[in-house]
Amino acid sequence: MPELPEVEVVRRGLADHVSGRTLEHVVLTGERVARRHVPGPRDLEDRLAGRAITGAHRRGKYLWLSLADAPDAVPDEGLIVHLGMSGQMLVTDPVDPLAKHTHGRLVFTDGGHELRFVDQRTFGGFALADLVDGVPSTVAHIALDPFDPGYDRDAVVRDIKRRRSGIKRVLLNQTVVSGIGNIYADEALWRAGVHGERLASSLTKPTIARLLDHARDVMAQALDQGGTSFDALYVNVNGASGYFDRSLAAYGQEGRPCPRCGTTMRREQFMNRSSTSCPRCQVRPRAARG
């Protein structure tokens, strides 16, 4: 799933290309693209026609376009864009042929480049929600991410310190701190020298703060490189892949030497995913050892 840097790359592209433009009509193909919109795709098409996009926004991994009755009006709804495992928002010339797996076309009144939603695995799609203080009502429960101006690191440290779950589970809990997924959790834990099975409550507050700072730093570095793309599915609005995968120290590096100490990196099962860590730099807690 895309994490904060990959979503932010898309958000920036959308902000540049669609903010201030008015939708002429929207074409949605298939039912799955609008499955989160209970009335169905035709209703969503009708409700989007004539609406102005006033901006592109993000909280953590959640992305939405703010909608209003006119470009200079106060937005009252948000079109939430779920990228899923393979969703792409591509700015495209209207005369270009439709790519395979195109499930949505957003056409604008100015006749310029249109926006197409391409999703090979069909886990993504659109949903409409009312805005509350500028945030879709269905996203309001998501915690602020480390790049949000309102993010309070000390408050997050105190929250994490009270939790008796493994620290990686806590980092992935989007109601504690948002934006961090499996890739950047592994990278932050490696940088901090902390095993993901360590109980959050067992860590000192300075260690938790350092871990959160590493998470922010590694995501900032990934953002500078266009995010992490493994199979050309996570791309910007122009279809270009990020290349931070070349800089990964932990995630996906099992069997390779640790960049810090040379010990062979180890992969372990984690929930329905996996974790990669260094057995020497990130000592597994005794209670979690098999």
SULTA-V814935 format. One record per residue. N is the residue number from 0. RES is the residue in one letter. PHI is phi in whole degrees, -180 to 180 (* if undefined). PSI is psi in degrees with one decimal (none if undefined). Layout:
n=[N	N]
res=[RES	RES]
phi=[PHI	PHI]
psi=[PSI	PSI]
This chain:
n=[0	1	2	3	4	5	6	7	8	9	10	11	12	13	14	15	16	17	18	19	20	21	22	23	24	25	26	27	28	29	30	31	32	33	34	35	36	37	38	39	40	41	42	43	44	45	46	47	48	49	50	51	52	53	54	55	56	57	58	59	60	61	62	63	64	65	66	67	68	69	70	71	72	73	74	75	76	77	78	79	80	81	82	83	84	85	86	87	88	89	90	91	92	93	94	95	96	97	98	99	100	101	102	103	104	105	106	107	108	109	110	111	112	113	114	115	116	117	118	119	120	121	122	123	124	125	126	127	128	129	130	131	132	133	134	135	136	137	138	139	140	141	142	143	144	145	146	147	148	149	150	151	152	153	154	155	156	157	158	159	160	161	162	163	164	165	166	167	168	169	170	171	172	173	174	175	176	177	178	179	180	181	182	183	184	185	186	187	188	189	190	191	192	193	194	195	196	197	198	199	200	201	202	203	204	205	206	207	208	209	210	211	212	213	214	215	216	217	218	219	220	221	222	223	224	225	226	227	228	229	230	231	232	233	234	235	236	237	238	239	240	241	242	243	244	245	246	247	248	249	250	251	252	253	254	255	256	257	258	259	260	261	262	263	264	265	266	267	268	269	270	271	272	273	274	275	276	277	278	279	280	281	282	283	284	285	286	287	288	289]
res=[M	P	E	L	P	E	V	E	V	V	R	R	G	L	A	D	H	V	S	G	R	T	L	E	H	V	V	L	T	G	E	R	V	A	R	R	H	V	P	G	P	R	D	L	E	D	R	L	A	G	R	A	I	T	G	A	H	R	R	G	K	Y	L	W	L	S	L	A	D	A	P	D	A	V	P	D	E	G	L	I	V	H	L	G	M	S	G	Q	M	L	V	T	D	P	V	D	P	L	A	K	H	T	H	G	R	L	V	F	T	D	G	G	H	E	L	R	F	V	D	Q	R	T	F	G	G	F	A	L	A	D	L	V	D	G	V	P	S	T	V	A	H	I	A	L	D	P	F	D	P	G	Y	D	R	D	A	V	V	R	D	I	K	R	R	R	S	G	I	K	R	V	L	L	N	Q	T	V	V	S	G	I	G	N	I	Y	A	D	E	A	L	W	R	A	G	V	H	G	E	R	L	A	S	S	L	T	K	P	T	I	A	R	L	L	D	H	A	R	D	V	M	A	Q	A	L	D	Q	G	G	T	S	F	D	A	L	Y	V	N	V	N	G	A	S	G	Y	F	D	R	S	L	A	A	Y	G	Q	E	G	R	P	C	P	R	C	G	T	T	M	R	R	E	Q	F	M	N	R	S	S	T	S	C	P	R	C	Q	V	R	P	R	A	A	R	G]
phi=[*	-65	-111	-52	-61	-67	-69	-66	-59	-67	-58	-62	-65	-65	-59	-72	-103	-122	-63	86	-101	-111	-76	-83	-158	-129	-120	-115	-109	85	-89	-67	-63	-119	-66	-83	-103	-56	-66	104	-65	-66	-64	-65	-57	-64	-76	-88	-60	85	-85	-97	-92	-94	176	-120	-135	-150	-132	60	-93	-95	-123	-150	-104	-82	-121	-144	-77	-155	-57	-102	-91	-75	-68	-126	-137	-127	-93	-78	-107	-93	-78	59	-88	-148	-70	-132	-106	-116	-81	-137	-66	-57	-85	-68	-64	-70	-72	-60	72	-78	-116	-155	-130	-108	-106	-107	-68	-81	75	-83	-55	-100	-112	-119	-104	-115	-146	-64	-99	57	-92	-92	156	-115	-149	-110	-147	-68	-91	-123	55	84	-119	-55	-58	-80	-111	-60	-79	-76	-68	-68	-98	-63	-99	-74	-57	-89	-63	-115	-60	-63	-67	-66	-59	-64	-63	-63	-60	-82	-95	-106	-106	-59	-62	-67	-58	-67	-62	-85	-77	-72	-92	-98	-148	-103	100	-89	-118	-62	-63	-78	-66	-59	-66	-67	-63	-64	-63	-84	70	-122	-80	-65	-88	-61	-64	-58	-68	-85	-85	-74	-61	-61	-67	-63	-62	-63	-63	-64	-65	-63	-61	-65	-64	-69	-70	-64	-66	-64	-61	-63	-106	81	90	-111	-123	-102	-137	65	-91	-90	-133	-82	-69	-98	88	-90	-86	-80	-135	-70	-57	-73	-107	-67	-99	-124	-58	73	-102	-56	86	-101	-71	-60	-62	-96	-124	89	-67	-65	-69	-119	-106	-131	-70	-143	53	-98	-126	-149	-127	-122	-150	-99	-62	-92	-77	-126	-69	-70	-61	-57	-65	-96	-76	-87]
psi=[143.2	144.7	-172.8	-49.1	-40.7	-39.9	-38.9	-36.1	-44.7	-42.9	-44.8	-41.4	-41.3	-40.7	-38.6	-33.9	-24.6	-13.1	133.3	1.0	155.2	135.3	128.4	-52.0	164.3	137.9	120.6	130.9	125.4	169.4	-30.5	-30.8	-24.2	23.7	-22.1	-7.0	100.5	-40.7	-13.6	171.7	-36.8	-40.5	-40.9	-41.6	-46.8	-38.8	-21.5	-26.7	130.3	-3.9	146.7	138.7	114.9	-12.0	168.0	132.1	162.7	142.7	116.5	-123.6	2.4	131.4	136.9	155.4	127.3	138.2	140.7	173.7	-17.4	156.1	-28.2	9.9	164.4	125.2	144.1	-8.1	158.7	132.8	103.9	130.0	109.6	112.1	-21.7	-143.0	-20.7	13.5	139.8	135.3	110.3	128.3	121.6	143.9	133.6	-24.4	-9.3	141.5	151.6	132.1	154.5	143.3	22.6	120.6	-4.4	140.1	124.0	111.4	136.5	155.6	-22.4	-4.3	5.5	-159.1	137.8	169.4	126.6	139.0	115.8	130.3	101.8	-40.6	-3.2	32.2	-12.5	-172.2	-172.1	153.0	148.1	137.5	150.6	147.5	134.1	111.7	37.7	-0.5	134.4	139.8	-31.2	-5.0	-8.8	-26.6	-9.7	134.6	159.9	151.2	167.6	-11.3	-6.0	135.5	-26.2	0.6	128.8	95.5	-41.3	-38.4	-38.8	-40.0	-45.2	-40.1	-47.9	-40.7	-27.4	-8.6	138.6	34.7	164.3	143.9	-33.1	-40.2	-39.9	-42.4	-31.3	-7.3	107.7	-6.6	-4.9	-56.2	134.6	163.2	-23.4	126.6	-163.0	-40.3	-55.5	-21.1	-47.3	-42.5	-43.0	-41.9	-40.2	-44.1	-35.8	-10.9	35.7	133.5	141.1	-18.0	-4.7	134.7	135.2	-39.5	-18.0	-12.5	147.2	156.7	-40.9	-35.9	-42.4	-43.2	-42.3	-39.9	-43.9	-38.6	-39.8	-40.0	-44.2	-43.2	-44.7	-34.4	-35.1	-41.1	-39.6	-40.2	-39.3	-23.5	16.9	12.3	-172.0	118.1	124.7	-30.5	27.7	18.0	-36.5	103.8	164.1	-176.1	-12.2	3.4	9.0	138.9	150.9	168.7	25.3	-16.0	-24.3	-16.4	3.6	133.1	-26.8	-57.5	125.8	11.0	18.1	140.1	-8.8	159.9	140.5	130.3	-16.8	-43.7	-10.4	-7.1	145.4	127.8	145.8	138.0	134.0	152.2	138.5	112.6	-127.5	16.2	-146.1	162.6	144.9	131.8	171.1	122.0	-23.6	-45.9	-26.9	83.2	127.2	133.1	146.3	-42.8	-22.3	-2.0	138.6	none]
